[in-house]
């Protein structure tokens, strides 16, 4: 879908294999121009033209993760600067341990590849495809020893958190596996774990990014209190969205629709 009139012209003469890259770069440039100066850099809630801030970071203070995880958010540009997105909550909940990478942003693939190389066997991609490992299998592979209970505390993991619609994420996974880190294991959550934070979804394993992270952390030995608080931050974010009514403002502030794509 071409959301900008100039996109059709940008694609003129571009090879089919390059069209996604060209469109993503154009979307990213528009978002940076429209939203970069008008949004909190962590929660992405707006600051209007009068200087009023709707930032909710103070309501979601940094958490103390006993498992010392690193979060590598790999986000589709359609979700960048969307205050309703939930993966960006990690920027507030774990500001010193979270890095954001935008699919299609020049240089981000290289940065993500380097972060994964630095993490070594501690790296994993949280995604439930056919070849994904269970948490226990991942820990067994990582340690090279017999399976251990998943609630036993582990050393730091580098978790790639995919963020986008299901169709966009599937495209990102293909790109990740082919071009960024073919050797990074994919890890799935078990159905019994999914029942911890029940939600209404069209897919049996269709939970939000932050809920999936909380479930994974719990399986890696993180405290229930921290995992529950991380999930509670979703409610805080959703309540703020409801209060702002989608940021439909009359003072010229950038709306979520404008920052959506």
C-alpha positions as CSV (number, residue, x, y, z in Angstrom):
1,X,0.0,0.0,0.0
2,X,1.5,3.3,-1.1
3,X,0.6,5.8,1.7
4,X,2.6,8.7,0.2
5,X,2.0,10.2,-3.2
6,X,5.8,10.2,-3.8
7,X,6.1,6.5,-3.2
8,X,4.9,5.5,-6.7
9,X,7.6,7.7,-8.2
10,X,10.2,6.3,-5.9
11,X,9.5,2.8,-7.1
12,X,9.8,3.7,-10.7
13,X,12.6,1.6,-12.2
14,X,13.3,-0.2,-8.8
15,X,13.8,-3.9,-8.9
16,X,11.0,-5.9,-7.1
17,X,13.5,-7.2,-4.6
18,X,14.4,-3.7,-3.6
19,X,10.9,-2.2,-3.3
20,X,10.4,-3.1,0.4
21,X,13.7,-1.5,1.3
22,X,12.8,1.7,-0.7
23,X,9.3,2.0,0.8
24,X,10.6,1.3,4.4
25,X,13.3,4.0,4.0
26,X,10.7,6.5,2.7
27,X,8.3,5.7,5.6
28,X,11.1,6.0,8.2
29,X,12.2,9.4,6.8
30,X,8.6,10.7,7.0
31,X,8.2,9.5,10.5
32,X,11.5,11.0,11.7
33,X,10.4,14.3,10.2
34,X,6.9,14.3,11.5
35,X,7.3,12.7,14.9
36,X,10.9,12.9,16.1
37,X,10.5,16.3,17.8
38,X,7.0,15.9,19.0
39,X,7.2,12.6,20.9
40,X,8.8,11.5,24.1
41,X,11.8,9.3,22.9
42,X,10.8,6.4,25.2
43,X,7.0,6.3,25.6
44,X,6.2,8.1,22.3
45,X,3.4,10.1,23.8
46,X,3.1,13.5,22.3
47,X,4.2,17.0,23.4
48,X,1.8,19.5,21.8
49,X,2.5,22.8,20.4
50,X,2.1,24.6,23.7
51,X,4.8,22.5,25.3
52,X,2.4,20.2,27.3
53,X,3.8,16.7,27.7
54,X,1.6,13.6,27.9
55,X,4.6,11.4,28.7
56,X,3.8,8.4,30.9
57,X,7.3,7.3,31.7
58,X,7.0,8.4,35.3
59,X,4.2,5.9,35.7
60,X,6.4,3.1,34.3
61,X,9.7,3.4,36.2
62,X,12.6,1.1,35.4
63,X,12.3,-2.5,36.8
64,X,15.1,-4.5,38.4
65,X,15.4,-7.7,36.4
66,X,17.2,-10.4,38.3
67,X,17.9,-12.4,35.2
68,X,19.8,-9.4,33.7
69,X,18.3,-9.7,30.2
70,X,19.1,-7.5,27.1
71,X,16.2,-6.6,24.9
72,X,16.9,-6.1,21.2
73,X,13.6,-4.7,19.7
74,X,13.4,-5.3,16.0
75,X,10.4,-3.2,14.9
76,X,8.5,-2.6,11.7
77,X,8.5,1.1,10.8
78,X,4.7,1.2,10.8
79,X,4.9,0.8,14.6
80,X,7.7,3.2,15.2
81,X,6.5,6.3,17.2
82,X,3.1,4.7,17.6
83,X,2.2,5.4,21.3
84,X,-0.2,2.4,21.3
85,X,2.7,0.0,20.5
86,X,3.6,-2.2,23.5
87,X,7.2,-3.3,22.7
88,X,8.4,0.3,23.2
89,X,7.4,-0.2,26.9
90,X,10.8,-2.0,27.3
91,X,12.5,1.4,26.5
92,X,11.0,2.6,29.8
93,X,11.0,-0.6,31.8
94,X,14.6,-1.4,31.0
95,X,16.2,1.8,29.5
96,X,19.8,0.7,30.0
97,X,19.2,-2.8,28.7
98,X,17.1,-2.1,25.6
99,X,18.1,-1.2,22.1
100,X,15.7,-0.3,19.2
101,X,16.3,-1.4,15.6
102,X,14.0,-0.4,12.8
103,X,13.4,-2.8,10.0
104,X,14.6,-1.0,6.8
105,X,16.5,1.8,8.6
106,X,20.0,2.1,7.1
107,X,22.6,0.7,9.4
108,X,20.2,-1.0,11.8
109,X,20.7,-4.5,10.4
110,X,24.5,-4.1,10.9
111,X,24.0,-2.8,14.5
112,X,21.7,-5.7,15.3
113,X,24.1,-8.2,13.8
114,X,26.9,-6.9,15.9
115,X,24.8,-7.0,19.1
116,X,24.0,-10.6,18.4
117,X,27.6,-11.4,17.7
118,X,28.5,-9.8,21.0
119,X,25.8,-11.9,22.8
120,X,27.0,-15.2,21.4
121,X,25.1,-18.2,22.7
122,X,23.0,-16.0,25.0
123,X,21.1,-14.6,21.9
124,X,17.6,-15.8,21.0
125,X,14.8,-14.8,18.7
126,X,11.4,-15.0,20.3
127,X,9.2,-16.4,17.5
128,X,7.0,-19.5,17.3
129,X,7.9,-21.0,13.9
130,X,8.1,-24.7,13.1
131,X,11.8,-25.0,14.0
132,X,11.6,-23.0,17.2
133,X,13.0,-24.5,20.4
134,X,11.2,-24.6,23.7
135,X,12.8,-22.7,26.6
136,X,14.1,-25.9,28.1
137,X,15.6,-26.9,24.8
138,X,17.2,-23.5,24.4
139,X,18.8,-23.7,27.8
140,X,20.0,-27.3,27.1
141,X,21.6,-26.2,23.9
142,X,23.1,-23.2,25.5
143,X,24.6,-25.0,28.4
144,X,25.5,-28.3,26.6
145,X,24.1,-30.3,29.5
146,X,21.0,-32.2,30.5
147,X,17.7,-30.4,30.7
148,X,17.1,-28.3,33.8
149,X,13.9,-26.8,35.2
150,X,13.0,-23.6,33.3
151,X,12.4,-21.7,36.6
152,X,16.1,-22.0,37.5
153,X,17.8,-18.5,37.3
154,X,20.0,-18.1,34.2
155,X,22.7,-15.7,33.2
156,X,21.8,-12.8,31.0
157,X,20.1,-13.5,27.7
158,X,19.9,-11.2,24.6
159,X,16.3,-11.4,23.5
160,X,15.3,-10.3,20.0
161,X,11.8,-8.9,20.3
162,X,9.9,-8.7,17.0
163,X,7.3,-6.1,16.8
164,X,4.7,-5.5,14.1
165,X,1.6,-7.0,12.6
166,X,1.7,-10.8,12.1
167,X,2.2,-10.4,8.3
168,X,4.9,-7.8,8.7
169,X,6.7,-9.9,11.4
170,X,6.7,-13.0,9.1
171,X,8.5,-10.9,6.5
172,X,10.9,-9.6,9.1
173,X,11.7,-13.1,10.3
174,X,12.6,-14.2,6.8
175,X,14.9,-11.2,6.4
176,X,16.4,-11.8,9.9
177,X,17.1,-15.4,9.2
178,X,18.6,-14.8,5.7
179,X,20.5,-11.6,6.2
180,X,21.1,-10.8,9.8
181,X,21.7,-13.9,12.0
182,X,20.9,-17.3,10.5
183,X,22.4,-19.1,13.5
184,X,20.4,-17.3,16.2
185,X,18.0,-19.9,17.6
186,X,14.2,-19.2,17.6
187,X,12.4,-19.9,20.8
188,X,8.7,-20.5,21.3
189,X,6.5,-20.4,24.4
190,X,4.6,-23.4,25.6
191,X,0.7,-23.5,25.6
192,X,0.8,-23.9,29.4
193,X,2.8,-20.7,29.7
194,X,0.5,-18.8,27.4
195,X,-2.4,-19.4,29.9
196,X,-0.7,-17.3,32.5
197,X,-1.7,-14.0,30.9
198,X,-4.9,-15.0,29.0
199,X,-6.1,-12.7,26.2
200,X,-8.6,-12.9,23.4
201,X,-6.7,-13.5,20.2
202,X,-7.3,-14.9,16.8
203,X,-4.2,-17.2,17.2
204,X,-3.7,-19.6,20.1
205,X,-0.2,-18.1,20.6
206,X,-1.2,-14.6,19.7
207,X,-0.2,-12.4,22.6
208,X,1.4,-9.0,22.7
209,X,5.2,-8.5,22.5
210,X,5.6,-7.5,26.1
211,X,3.4,-10.3,27.4
212,X,5.5,-12.8,25.4
213,X,8.7,-11.2,26.9
214,X,7.2,-11.5,30.4
215,X,6.4,-15.2,29.9
216,X,9.8,-15.9,28.5
217,X,11.5,-14.1,31.4
218,X,9.4,-16.1,33.9
219,X,10.6,-19.3,32.3
220,X,14.2,-18.1,32.5
221,X,13.8,-17.5,36.2
222,X,12.6,-13.9,36.6
223,X,10.5,-13.1,39.6
224,X,6.7,-13.2,39.3
225,X,6.6,-9.7,40.7
226,X,8.7,-8.2,38.0
227,X,6.9,-10.1,35.2
228,X,3.5,-9.0,36.5
229,X,4.6,-5.4,36.8
230,X,5.9,-5.5,33.2
231,X,2.6,-6.7,32.0
232,X,0.8,-4.1,34.1
233,X,2.6,-1.4,32.2
234,X,0.6,-2.4,29.1
235,X,-2.6,-1.4,31.1
236,X,-1.0,1.9,32.1
237,X,-0.2,2.6,28.4
238,X,-3.6,1.6,27.2
239,X,-5.3,3.8,29.8
240,X,-3.2,6.8,28.7
241,X,-4.2,6.2,25.1
242,X,-7.9,6.1,26.1
243,X,-7.6,9.3,28.1
244,X,-6.0,11.1,25.1
245,X,-8.6,9.7,22.7
246,X,-6.0,8.7,20.1
247,X,-4.4,12.2,20.4
248,X,-7.0,13.8,18.2
249,X,-6.0,17.4,19.1
250,X,-7.1,20.7,17.7
251,X,-3.9,22.6,18.4
252,X,-1.8,21.2,15.5
253,X,0.1,18.5,17.4
254,X,1.1,15.5,15.5
255,X,-1.5,12.7,15.7
256,X,-1.0,9.0,16.0
257,X,-2.5,8.6,12.5
258,X,0.2,10.9,11.1
259,X,2.9,9.0,12.9
260,X,1.4,5.6,12.0
261,X,3.0,5.4,8.6
